[in-house]
Amino acid sequence: MSGAAALPGTFLPGTVPAPSRLYSSADARGKVVTTLAARQSIQIRRCTPQWCSVSVGARSGWIPRAQVRAQGKCADLIAVGLRDLRPGEASYSGARDRDGDGLGCDMK
């Protein structure tokens, strides 16, 4: 699975806007580690085009990328693999889509 590799020990703060399952692997058929409450704080380690590896307290696992709301500037998001955000993804906002092409934090 491709995605940006964040530096070891680094993470990006975020939340899940709605209840979300934390999976043991980047696969919705995988084992559910726990279910996160809406507005639960998370630490985003890295993301692929479909999934984000996150930590919540002592637990870690994977959440579908569309369910992750990251905090920070586009440079911060891109560093963990959150680029080319689309409307409908929790991290997308008009402020992150400066050229109005429907992609936030794109690499143009």
Order of alpha helices (4+ residues) and beta strands (2+ residues): beta-beta-beta-beta-beta-beta-beta-alpha
